[in-house]
Amino acid sequence: MIIVDSSVWIDYFNGQITPETNTLDSLLGVKYLGIGDLILTEVLQGFRSDKDYDIARDKLTSLAVFEMLGKEQAIKSAYNFRQLRKRGISIRKTADVIIATFCIEKGHSLLFSDKDFLPFVKHLGLEAVLTYQ
């Protein structure tokens, strides 16, 4: 399963052409894609018009939607944050820690453009859909 991060969805809905949005476009309807509840919130809160919000909500909720946090995931997320901090790496957003940890623990790949996920790929085994230098 491929989880698509809000960093990609936001660019996609804004019509940005990037390697990540091109990949998303090529995967839609071909691969099994999912979205987390946190990602769903991040994406939907950005829509200004009710019409665009309704369209995006319907499209996004047609994907597999996962609850990304609970007691065990919270503990694993905190552990992963601490592991990176011990290496001198600070992750700016708690949501990114939760998303990365969810994907690592559940064995899902992540399509992202937010570079805060790179330490999770390099040090904690997150599987990125695209290769980053």
Number of C-alpha atoms within 10 A of each C-alpha: 15 20 26 23 24 23 18 23 26 17 16 17 13 9 10 14 11 13 12 21 22 13 15 21 12 11 13 11 9 8 11 12 22 21 25 25 16 19 22 20 12 17 22 18 9 10 15 9 8 9 10 13 16 13 10 18 15 11 10 20 14 12 15 13 17 15 10 20 19 9 8 8 16 16 14 18 23 14 14 19 20 15 15 16 12 10 10 9 13 13 18 9 9 12 16 21 21 23 24 30 28 24 21 18 13 10 14 20 20 26 24 22 21 12 11 17 19 19 17 23 17 11 12 15 15 22 20 21 17 13 8 9 3
